[in-house]
């Protein structure tokens, strides 16, 4: 065997080693495949969305464009104005969370976008 063949054999072994090394390399473990509130998408409606979003402050900020304390403060100011009144035919059974779609419309100023933001 001359040195050229020896160099070629060493290069082939090195290449084989690199290929096997890359195949055996463990895949990077993901921190989180899916957000918890997205996993429960089929179980819940918009009523529980605010409490679910409060688990992830960045998602809450992205959805409502305000922090949770700012949302609570704004809701406490607006709640008396948008609160539904009981009538003899209709007993209201909504909590403050039920007014989230109204708050989204009020916060955006764009009525058409509110329907797009609801989970489907």
C-alpha positions as CSV (number, residue, x, y, z in Angstrom):
1,X,0.0,0.0,0.0
2,X,1.4,3.3,-0.9
3,X,0.9,6.6,1.0
4,X,-1.8,7.8,-1.5
5,X,-4.0,4.8,-0.8
6,X,-3.3,5.0,2.9
7,X,-4.4,8.7,2.9
8,X,-7.5,7.8,1.0
9,X,-8.4,5.0,3.5
10,X,-7.9,7.4,6.4
11,X,-10.1,10.0,4.7
12,X,-12.8,7.5,4.1
13,X,-12.7,6.3,7.7
14,X,-12.9,9.9,8.9
15,X,-15.8,10.6,6.6
16,X,-17.6,7.4,7.8
17,X,-16.9,8.4,11.4
18,X,-18.4,11.9,10.8
19,X,-21.5,10.4,9.1
20,X,-22.1,8.0,12.0
21,X,-21.5,10.7,14.5
22,X,-24.1,13.0,13.0
23,X,-26.7,10.2,12.8
24,X,-26.2,9.2,16.5
25,X,-26.3,12.8,17.7
26,X,-29.3,13.2,20.0
27,X,-32.0,15.5,18.8
28,X,-32.4,18.7,20.8
29,X,-35.0,18.3,23.4
30,X,-37.6,21.0,23.1
31,X,-38.7,22.9,26.2
32,X,-42.3,22.9,25.3
33,X,-44.0,21.5,22.2
34,X,-47.3,23.4,22.6
35,X,-48.6,26.0,25.1
36,X,-50.9,24.6,27.8
37,X,-53.8,26.9,26.9
38,X,-53.5,25.8,23.2
39,X,-53.7,22.1,24.3
40,X,-57.1,22.8,25.9
41,X,-58.4,24.7,22.9
42,X,-61.2,22.1,22.2
43,X,-62.4,22.0,25.8
44,X,-62.8,25.7,26.5
45,X,-64.4,28.7,25.2
46,X,-63.5,32.4,25.3
47,X,-64.9,32.6,28.9
48,X,-61.9,30.8,30.3
49,X,-59.5,32.3,27.9
50,X,-58.4,35.2,30.1
51,X,-57.6,32.8,33.0
52,X,-55.7,30.6,30.7
53,X,-53.8,33.4,29.2
54,X,-52.8,34.6,32.6
55,X,-50.6,31.5,32.9
56,X,-48.4,32.9,30.1
57,X,-47.8,36.7,30.6
58,X,-46.3,37.2,27.2
59,X,-49.3,35.5,25.5
60,X,-51.7,37.7,27.6
61,X,-49.8,40.8,26.5
62,X,-49.8,39.6,22.8
63,X,-53.6,38.8,22.8
64,X,-54.9,41.8,24.7
65,X,-52.1,44.3,24.0
66,X,-51.9,45.1,27.7
67,X,-50.6,43.5,30.9
68,X,-52.9,41.6,33.3
69,X,-52.9,44.4,36.0
70,X,-53.7,47.0,33.3
71,X,-56.6,44.7,32.0
72,X,-58.0,44.3,35.5
73,X,-57.8,48.1,36.1
74,X,-59.5,48.9,32.8
75,X,-62.1,46.3,33.4
76,X,-62.9,47.7,36.8
77,X,-63.4,51.1,35.3
78,X,-65.5,50.0,32.3
79,X,-67.4,47.2,34.0
80,X,-70.2,49.4,35.5
81,X,-70.8,50.8,32.0
82,X,-71.0,47.5,30.1
83,X,-72.6,45.4,32.8
84,X,-75.8,43.7,31.7
85,X,-78.8,44.3,33.9
86,X,-81.1,41.6,35.2
87,X,-84.6,41.5,33.8
88,X,-87.5,39.3,34.9
89,X,-87.1,37.2,31.8
90,X,-83.3,37.0,31.8
91,X,-81.2,36.3,34.8
92,X,-77.5,37.2,34.1
93,X,-75.0,34.5,35.1
94,X,-71.8,36.0,33.6
95,X,-68.6,36.7,35.5
96,X,-66.3,39.7,34.8
97,X,-64.3,37.4,32.5
98,X,-67.3,37.2,30.2
99,X,-66.7,40.7,29.1
100,X,-63.3,39.9,27.5
101,X,-64.5,40.2,23.8
102,X,-66.0,43.6,24.6
103,X,-62.7,44.7,26.1
104,X,-60.8,43.4,23.0
105,X,-63.1,45.4,20.7
106,X,-62.8,48.5,22.9
107,X,-59.0,48.1,23.2
108,X,-58.4,47.7,19.5
109,X,-60.8,50.2,18.1
110,X,-61.4,47.7,15.2
111,X,-64.6,45.8,15.6
112,X,-63.9,43.5,12.7
113,X,-60.8,42.1,14.3
114,X,-62.5,40.8,17.4
115,X,-64.0,37.8,15.6
116,X,-60.7,36.9,14.1
117,X,-59.0,36.8,17.5
118,X,-61.4,34.2,19.0
119,X,-60.1,30.7,19.2
120,X,-61.7,28.2,16.9
